[in-house]
Amino acid sequence: MLIHDSQVQDSLWNIVPVIFHNSTQGGQNLDHVTNEVLRLLENAMQEFESAAKELDEMTATNGESSADMKAYVESCQYFITGVLEWSLTSKRYGMEKCMREDGSLSIVL
């Protein structure tokens, strides 16, 4: 469902209103949009894990390449975790006030 052209960056920060606006199946409602964003995130995580596994298999016979690849994958994981943490705690987005004690978010639209 992501729109690809020279102006779009596949950013999740912008995807909620885009999905809402373009929703035909499931209608224009927040539950549908939330489920679609979760589906996109799950797909991205699965694709990343699949690619990491494939690279691991491709480099398994070369110790140095295998170690480098694993370090790269781990760096990617740390990076995205850091981006998420920053996004949730940065004053820029104001998400900190939406955080619940259990780590979930409650966002009033």
BELSUL-V921882 format. One line per field, one symbol per residue. ss: DSSP state (h for helix, s for strand, l for the rest). phi: phi as a letter, one per 30 degrees, with the letter a starting at -180 (. if undefined). A space follows every 10 residues. Layout:
# BELSUL-V921882
ss: ???
phi: ???
This chain:
# BELSUL-V921882
ss: llllllllll lhhhhhhhhh hhlllllllh hhhhhhhhhh hhhhhhhhhh hhhhhhhhhl llhhhhhhhh hhhhhhhhhh hhhhhhhhhl llllhhhhsl llllsllll
phi: .dccadccch dddcddddde dcdbdiicbd dddddddddd dddddddddd ddddddddce dceddddddd dddddddddd ddddddddcd decidedcdc edjdcbccc
